[in-house]
Amino acid sequence: MIHYVCKYTPVELLNAFGEECAVLEEMPENFEMSDQIAHANLCGFGKSVIQAVLEGKVKQLVLVNCCDSARRVYDIVESTGKCKFLYMLDLPHEDNECEKVKYAQAIMRLKKAYEKFSGKTFDKEAFLNSFTENETEMKPYIGLLGVRVTGILEKMIRDNIQMDVDNLTCTGGRQLAVVPEQMRQMDEEKMFLAYADALLCQIPCFRMNNNTRRNQLYLDPNLKGIIYHTIKFCDYYGFEYASIKKNIKVPLLKIETDFTSQSAGQLLTRIQAFAETIEGSEDMDPGKGISEEARKKMESGIYYVAGIDSGSTSTDVVILDQDGKIKSTMIIPTGGGAMMSAEKSLDLAVEKAGIKKEEIVRIVTTGYGRAYIESGDDSITEITCHAKGAHYLNPNVRTVIDIGGQDIKAISIDENGAVKNFLMNDKCAAGTGRFLEMMARTLGLSLEEMSTKGLEWKENIVISSMCTVFAESEVVSLVAQNKDVADIIHGLNVSVASKVGALAARLGKKNPGEYMMTGGVAKNPGIIKALEEKLDAKLYICDEAQLCGALGAALFAYEKCSV
């Protein structure tokens, strides 16, 4: 098996030696081994390549000198001596006639190198037979663009989006315009020149100097949405994302990874929310309709539906009656498991409502723990549910800011409460409920005490670090300097507001309307005041702010029963 990393790699040439080829797409849990020999700021993909080699998963590897990271990876892998065959292919960054000649020569050098290494002979017939004709069907699809994705991430996207997904990243969408019969009549030099021409005439990678033809990817009328992937420390595709987001008219989701599997849960939430935005949440799983048993209960005219929001900090339940009115609510701390907390919270809400559990005809779950709640009839992301709940509580709201236990979301909604766009923080806990809990613990205060004490500040203290660990050290240092606790808390409030405000600002100001804050942090007046100053806008806060996700889930359950 020969592994490669770039769509410009002459895979057919390697097939001519009787070798199978595969894109190297390992997604390790961590970079424990590669971090010992690679620079800390090497991109995640580069580290994943080194990790795969060190773990013995790659024995033959063809790299392409497309960027500095690739060159560093080559040097490091070569120094390990773990690869039997390691080759760096010299890739032109132009597709003019001169560069095509140079690339043909580079391909021939690879041919000779592999002949020398393997002792095998290049088989021209096998080479020509390895070309496949790509059939393109004209139908709506979601484009997966940007930098390479792993097989795990691509499968996650395909499994959660009902529409076709076309991988158009730098390793996907490999299409060569060749006619093998014509090449069969050529001598070797002309054949490889035609081969180089076909490779370089693909839709260009963004690293190519002339990449204007990439516009074809965004202008396709069948393109209904874009999931754009970038890797930390990879600036090339970050630049492209910044340029296209201003001009495209289809929904766009940006996801950034470090090429490990550590943030899979958060990525799943984003992908599912994006799918709900495009396809409509009510139709996400048409197989989950109303059962005959539920319909019989509904015939009596008295029935109930419930929404369960399984969060990292609390598990919330809202029960609605047959008229769509709130019958009962419950909030309890999330305990040792999502299932256990959901059942307990639902039981308490049922008891509070004075009804029987059997009278609930439909349950919709949301939140990070939604996949682990067996009692739900359907599951919808908290992004879509918060939008639905916010619109129910205030139809004038157009931007929802949700600060939860482990993440921050800024959600843009339309006049019907449907999600137009959304942004989430990365997997860092900065600015979340967990961050505030940690700071309160450091100051020896309860969250309730901390939420009001910062309003009494006098000195404007700047907390320079938003990292939870470093911010804690900074707070300890400020306490040692005898700084007033109220001033320290105000500095923390401003830091959180700056992070949340920046996220909301990235949604743009093309969505006039009120701001609403949801989640448990909506009970913190210090954060609210600081955030209102950052946004230069009033935040709508209501008593049901923490229940907004569960309310939205219950509303989806109610609408399903009302059809």
KEKEBA-822858 format. One line per 5 residues: their letters; for each residue x, y, z of C-alpha. Coordinates in steps of 0.5 Angstrom, whole numbers, plus 500, padded with zeros to 3 digits. Layout:
N
A) X,Y,Z; ...
***
This chain:
563
MIHYV) 500,500,500; 503,507,498; 500,513,502; 499,520,499; 497,526,501
CKYTP) 495,531,495; 490,530,489; 496,532,484; 500,526,486; 500,521,480
VELLN) 497,515,483; 496,512,476; 503,512,476; 504,508,482; 498,503,480
AFGEE) 502,501,474; 507,498,479; 502,494,482; 501,498,488; 495,500,491
CAVLE) 494,507,493; 490,511,499; 490,518,502; 493,518,508; 487,521,513
EMPEN) 489,518,520; 485,522,525; 489,520,532; 486,521,539; 492,525,540
FEMSD) 499,527,538; 503,524,544; 509,521,539; 509,526,534; 509,532,539
QIAHA) 516,529,542; 520,530,535; 515,536,532; 515,543,533; 509,545,537
NLCGF) 506,550,532; 506,545,526; 499,544,523; 495,538,526; 495,534,519
GKSVI) 503,534,519; 503,532,526; 498,526,524; 502,524,518; 508,523,523
QAVLE) 504,520,528; 502,515,523; 509,513,521; 511,513,528; 505,508,530
GKVKQ) 508,503,524; 501,505,520; 505,508,514; 511,504,510; 511,508,503
LVLVN) 509,515,503; 509,520,497; 509,527,500; 508,534,496; 512,540,497
CCDSA) 506,544,497; 507,548,503; 513,549,509; 509,544,513; 510,539,508
RRVYD) 517,540,508; 518,539,515; 514,533,515; 519,530,510; 525,532,514
IVEST) 522,529,520; 519,523,517; 526,522,514; 530,522,520; 526,517,524
GKCKF) 527,512,518; 521,508,519; 518,509,512; 521,504,507; 520,508,501
LYMLD) 519,516,502; 519,521,497; 518,528,496; 514,530,489; 516,537,487
LPHED) 509,540,485; 509,547,481; 505,552,483; 503,554,476; 499,550,470
NECEK) 503,554,464; 506,550,459; 513,551,462; 511,548,469; 507,542,466
VKYAQ) 514,540,462; 517,541,469; 512,537,473; 512,531,467; 520,531,469
AIMRL) 518,530,476; 513,525,475; 519,521,471; 524,522,477; 519,519,481
KKAYE) 518,513,476; 525,512,476; 526,512,484; 520,507,485; 523,502,480
KFSGK) 530,503,483; 527,502,490; 522,496,488; 525,492,483; 519,493,479
TFDKE) 517,495,472; 513,500,470; 507,497,466; 504,502,461; 497,498,460
AFLNS) 496,498,468; 498,505,468; 492,506,462; 487,502,465; 488,505,472
FTENE) 484,511,469; 477,512,471; 472,516,468; 468,520,473; 460,520,472
TEMKP) 457,527,475; 450,527,476; 446,534,476; 443,534,483; 443,538,489
YIGLL) 449,537,494; 452,540,499; 460,541,498; 465,540,503; 471,545,501
GVRVT) 477,547,504; 483,543,507; 483,535,507; 478,532,512; 479,525,515
GILEK) 475,519,513; 471,520,520; 469,527,519; 467,526,512; 463,520,514
MIRDN) 460,524,520; 458,529,515; 455,524,510; 451,520,516; 448,527,518
IQMDV) 446,530,512; 440,527,508; 443,531,501; 448,528,497; 455,531,500
DNLTC) 461,532,495; 468,532,497; 471,538,494; 477,539,499; 484,538,497
TGGRQ) 484,531,497; 477,530,494; 474,532,487; 480,528,484; 478,529,476
LAVVP) 483,528,470; 481,529,463; 485,524,460; 483,519,454; 487,513,455
EQMRQ) 487,511,448; 490,517,445; 496,516,450; 497,509,448; 499,512,442
MDEEK) 504,516,445; 512,515,447; 513,515,454; 516,523,454; 509,525,451
MFLAY) 505,521,455; 508,523,461; 507,530,459; 499,529,457; 499,526,464
ADALL) 502,532,468; 497,537,464; 491,533,466; 494,533,473; 495,540,473
CQIPC) 489,542,470; 484,540,475; 480,545,479; 486,548,483; 488,547,490
FRMNN) 488,554,493; 496,554,494; 496,554,486; 498,562,484; 493,562,480
NTRRN) 486,559,483; 481,563,480; 478,557,477; 476,555,484; 470,560,483
QLYLD) 467,554,479; 466,550,486; 462,556,489; 458,558,482; 455,551,481
PNLKG) 447,552,481; 446,545,484; 450,547,490; 446,548,496; 450,549,502
IIYHT) 458,549,504; 461,546,509; 468,549,510; 474,545,513; 480,549,516
IKFCD) 486,546,520; 489,550,526; 495,554,523; 494,553,516; 493,560,513
YYGFE) 492,558,506; 484,556,507; 483,561,512; 484,566,507; 480,563,502
YASIK) 474,562,507; 474,570,509; 474,572,502; 468,567,500; 463,568,506
KNIKV) 462,575,503; 460,573,496; 456,566,496; 449,566,497; 448,559,500
PLLKI) 448,557,507; 456,556,510; 458,552,516; 466,553,518; 469,548,522
ETDFT) 476,548,524; 480,542,527; 486,540,530; 486,534,526; 485,530,532
SQSAG) 478,526,534; 478,530,541; 472,535,539; 468,530,535; 462,531,540
QLLTR) 462,539,538; 463,538,531; 457,533,531; 452,539,534; 455,544,528
IQAFA) 454,539,523; 447,537,525; 445,544,526; 447,546,519; 443,540,516
ETIEG) 437,542,520; 438,549,517; 438,547,510; 433,541,510; 428,544,516
SEDMD) 428,540,523; 421,538,522; 423,533,517; 430,531,519; 427,524,521
PGKGI) 421,523,517; 420,516,520; 419,518,527; 412,520,526; 406,520,531
SEEAR) 405,513,533; 398,510,533; 398,509,540; 399,517,541; 394,518,536
KKMES) 389,515,540; 391,519,546; 390,525,543; 383,524,541; 381,525,548
GIYYV) 383,532,547; 387,532,553; 395,531,552; 402,533,553; 408,534,550
AGIDS) 415,535,553; 422,537,551; 428,535,555; 435,539,554; 440,535,557
GSTST) 446,540,558; 453,539,561; 451,543,567; 443,542,568; 438,538,565
DVVIL) 432,542,563; 424,540,562; 418,543,559; 412,540,558; 406,543,554
DQDGK) 399,542,554; 394,541,548; 394,548,547; 401,549,546; 401,553,553
IKSTM) 407,551,558; 404,546,563; 410,545,568; 418,546,568; 424,543,571
IIPTG) 431,544,572; 436,539,576; 443,539,576; 446,534,570; 448,528,574
GGAMM) 452,522,573; 449,520,566; 444,524,561; 439,518,561; 439,518,569
SAEKS) 438,526,569; 433,526,564; 428,521,567; 429,524,574; 428,531,571
LDLAV) 422,529,567; 419,525,573; 419,531,577; 416,536,571; 410,530,571
EKAGI) 409,530,578; 409,538,578; 404,538,573; 400,533,576; 399,529,570
KKEEI) 401,522,568; 407,520,565; 403,516,560; 399,522,558; 405,525,554
VRIVT) 405,523,547; 411,526,544; 418,527,547; 423,531,543; 431,531,546
TGYGR) 436,536,545; 443,538,548; 449,535,548; 446,529,552; 440,528,547
AYIES) 443,522,543; 444,518,550; 436,519,552; 432,513,550; 425,516,552
GDDSI) 425,521,546; 421,520,540; 426,525,536; 432,529,537; 434,536,535
TEITC) 440,540,536; 440,545,541; 442,551,536; 435,550,533; 431,549,539
HAKGA) 434,555,542; 432,559,536; 425,556,536; 424,557,544; 427,565,543
HYLNP) 422,566,538; 416,563,542; 418,568,548; 419,574,544; 418,574,536
NVRTV) 422,580,535; 428,577,537; 433,576,531; 440,574,535; 440,569,540
IDIGG) 446,569,545; 447,562,549; 452,561,554; 452,554,556; 456,550,561
QDIKA) 461,548,556; 460,553,550; 458,559,547; 453,560,541; 451,566,537
ISIDE) 445,564,533; 442,569,527; 434,567,526; 429,570,522; 422,572,523
NGAVK) 419,565,523; 424,563,528; 428,559,523; 436,559,524; 439,563,519
NFLMN) 446,562,521; 450,561,527; 457,561,530; 460,557,536; 466,557,540
DKCAA) 472,552,539; 473,547,545; 476,552,549; 472,553,556; 474,560,556
GTGRF) 467,565,557; 463,559,558; 459,557,565; 465,552,567; 469,558,566
LEMMA) 465,563,571; 464,557,576; 472,556,576; 473,563,577; 468,564,583
RTLGL) 471,558,586; 478,561,586; 475,567,589; 471,563,594; 464,566,592
SLEEM) 458,562,590; 456,564,583; 450,568,585; 455,572,589; 459,573,584
STKGL) 454,575,579; 452,581,583; 458,583,586; 462,586,580; 457,591,579
EWKEN) 460,595,585; 467,596,581; 471,602,582; 478,600,578; 478,598,571
IVISS) 482,591,572; 484,588,565; 484,580,565; 489,579,559; 488,572,559
MCTVF) 481,568,557; 484,561,558; 481,558,564; 488,556,567; 492,562,566
AESEV) 486,567,568; 485,563,574; 493,564,576; 492,571,574; 486,572,579
VSLVA) 490,569,584; 496,574,583; 491,580,583; 488,577,590; 495,577,592
QNKDV) 496,584,590; 490,586,595; 486,588,589; 478,589,590; 474,583,589
ADIIH) 469,587,585; 474,590,581; 477,583,579; 470,580,578; 468,586,573
GLNVS) 475,585,569; 472,578,568; 465,580,566; 468,584,561; 473,579,558
VASKV) 467,574,558; 463,580,554; 469,581,549; 469,574,547; 462,573,547
GALAA) 461,580,543; 466,578,538; 462,572,536; 456,575,536; 459,581,531
RLGKK) 462,575,527; 454,574,525; 454,581,522; 449,586,523; 445,584,517
NPGEY) 439,582,522; 436,588,525; 432,586,531; 433,585,538; 438,581,542
MMTGG) 436,575,547; 441,572,552; 439,564,554; 442,559,558; 444,559,565
VAKNP) 449,565,565; 443,570,563; 442,570,571; 448,574,571; 447,581,571
GIIKA) 454,583,571; 455,579,565; 449,582,562; 451,589,563; 458,588,560
LEEKL) 455,585,554; 450,590,553; 456,595,553; 460,591,548; 454,590,543
DAKLY) 451,597,544; 444,594,545; 439,592,550; 439,584,551; 432,581,552
ICDEA) 432,577,558; 426,573,561; 425,568,567; 425,562,562; 432,564,559
QLCGA) 435,557,562; 429,553,559; 429,556,552; 432,550,549; 427,545,552
LGAAL) 422,550,550; 424,549,543; 424,542,543; 417,542,546; 415,546,541
FAYEK) 417,542,536; 414,536,539; 407,540,539; 408,542,532; 409,535,530
CSV) 402,533,534; 399,539,531; 400,537,524
***
